[in-house]
Amino acid sequence: MLRHAGLYDARYEHDACGIGFVADAGGRASRGIVDAALAALHRVRHRGAVAADHRSGDGAGLLLSIPQSFLCDWMQRAAINVEPAV
């Protein structure tokens, strides 16, 4: 535990139990990275990632980079038309 110094006050240490961050330092995509992130998400379920109704939550999840080509192909198959960004 940190000592009281400056603006730090240990009384505020109850806010959250933690966060998870999983990434490949080289920027490479892999199933292992996704599996590790899902495991981390599963471990913070107690902090509110799933609400009392067991269906909704607080937005906890995975942030993934989706290649534009994949997204455009999917949208075309789903008959979704979007104007190109300027």
HELIX and SHEET records of a PDB file:
HELIX    1   1 ALA A   10  TYR A   12  5                                   3    
HELIX    2   2 ARG A   31  ARG A   43  1                                  13    
HELIX    3   3 ARG A   45  ARG A   47  5                                   3    
HELIX    4   4 GLN A   68  ARG A   77  1                                  10    
END                                                                             
